Structure formats: C-alpha cells, structure tokens
Amino acid sequence: MEPVTLDADGLRLVAWEQRHLADLARIYADPLIERYLVMPLPWGGPARDRFVSLQVRHWQGGNPRWAVEEEGVLVGSMALTKSFPSELTITYVTAPWARGRGVAQRAIRAAVAFGFERLGAKRIAWDAIVGNHASRLAALRTGFTVEGVARSGVSQRGTSRDCWVGGILPGELRGPGDPPEHYAALKRQAAFFMGDRPELDTGAAGLRLRGLREGDLDDLAASCADPQTQRWVPLPRPYTRADADDWFAVCRSRWERGRSVLYVLADDADRYCGSIELTLDETGEAELGYFASPWARGRGWTTAAARRLCRLGFDELGLERIVWRAVVGNEASRRVAEKTGFTVEGVRRRMRHGADGRVDSWVGSLFPEDLA
C-alpha cells in the first residue's frame, strides 16, 4: 500500500520524512509522553536511524503511519495497525506544544474514516494506560466506547500496567458538533486527574487537605479501628495495618482511573486526622463520604473539609450534583452534611450493608447554589 495524505480540519496527515525527526525526538522527551508510552525511552540511536524506513515498511504491510502537521509543523503522530481480521488498532500522540487545540480529535476522525472507508475495517480498537485521561477523553469525544480495563494489559519498559480498552464501529464517529453527554464535566475531570493533586486550604485554623501518604497508614488504621468509626462506616472488623496498606493501593488505583478524589485532613503538624472523598460517576454526579480521627473530633474540621471538597467538585470537576448518605442514627455525619448545605431528602430502607447486614440510610443532595 502506498502512503496516503489526509486532510483533517486544518491538519495534514502525511508520510514520515527525515525532516520530522528532530521534533519527534522533542515529543518523546516530554515527561508526560514518557509517562504513558510503552516504547523504549530515551529514543535515539538505531531506533531513530531506522524510523523512516520502518514507517515505509508499515505502509507496505497495510498499516498506515502518519506524521500530523499543522501549517507545516509537526504536532503529533497517528497510526492504524491490523490486529484481527476486519479490525484495526489506533494509536496517537499529540506534541506538548500543540495540546489543547483538538489535534488528537481532528486526526482521529480522519484516520477512523480512512480505516472504515478505505481499509474495510468493521471495528477500530483503542487502548491507553490507565491514567492517560487525555487519550481517553479524545477517544470518547470522537465516538469510541470505553469498554473496560485490561489488568496488566501492557508491559511498559518492564512494568505491567493496566489499560483502558475500547472500540468504535462504523457509524459511531462523532463530529465536531456532536459531543457525548456530560462531555464538559469529563473534560474538566481529565485535566484535573492529569495534573498534580493540589493541596487545599480549608479556611479552618490548623487544617489543610492533602493526599494520603504511606506515613499516614498507622493513624489511618487507628482511626478505622475506633469503635465510633466502626459503628457507622462499613469497614473490616478488626481493622489492621494490613487493611490500611490495601486501602492505600486502592486509593492510588481509583485516582488513576478518575473515579475518586480522596483527601486527608492534616493538622499543623501534618498528622493524619481523617479522610474525605468524592466518588465520581459518569453523569456529572459524585457521592461525598468522610470520617474524622478520634483525636480530631469536635473542632469543626470535617465540616470545613466537606465544604472545601464540594467546592472543588463543582468548580474543578464540573459536578452538577453531590449526594450524601449516612446510616440512620449517625447524627454527627448528618450535622456535617446539613452545615455544608445538603438537603436531607429522606430514608432509603436497607440501602447499605452495615456490620450486621443491610441498614436504613439517610440520603441527601447538594447543588452548587446550596453550598454553605
């Protein structure tokens, strides 16, 4: 197959040439690219010397490889690779100097249309290392369905990594004026989770919110083993340091997947004093949960933390609604919710598994205008 040039809404997808390689080396040297590509890095030597001739052989084998240009400048790469009969796999990279301009989306549309119309594909597959929210967002925006997670789905320079996997079928390609539902929230969440987790000032003396650290785990275990915490929160009984270690790993995974925003209540001495979390779904909603350590109760800190995290949810994550639940009788949690601005809407019978089976739960909701 001879190389084919594609026009893509201001972009051109062209065959690779030697003139592209200096900028390609700059792309591969970017820390964010290194974080999510699986190829050996740093890139150079024989791999660089053979690059253009290798792309020619890919074309000859029916596997298109394009340099993506905008006004003659390299802004990314795009590839389609035969994987199964009538199925292709798409891979793409955006140059760091071209981020935020829809480069991946425009190039994906052109490549997917080429794959279906010119190569006869019946399905085009996509995957990305879990945590690569930029790639995931571009796939969703152009019509791909994220179908799940392949555990240890790829080896990245000797380390097994989980991968998001998905695909697109003929007729599913989304145009520039056809975003998926809740796309605005998804876009804001992708930007948030791709960045460093910010520390949060709460406005309460002596309290700030930060990420969970390994050094917190003894205090976390003591907090979760406390009888009051055990009474209201569904936790392992007894709660041990090993349980805290497991939870630490779970928290990292949920952050990478964009499913949870968990913060630690930290005092002036940086001691762990409790946890607060927003658990996200894909409908612009999240659920708020929290508990305070025994040595930090009665200071109003949980309320301050709840207000701050809900504000982050509305302002940074594009949430439209936050829900809260607590076992009926947990007056302390209810007071925090009401002071934060939640409206307690009623009781859901036998909604949540407690230590002794299903229990009734209060439920409430918060909208941006309700936040106290």
Summary of the structure (lengths in Angstrom):
residues: 372
radius of gyration: 24.3
end to end distance: 63.4
largest distance: 72.4
contacts: 1126
relative contact order: 0.08
helix: 37%
strand: 32%
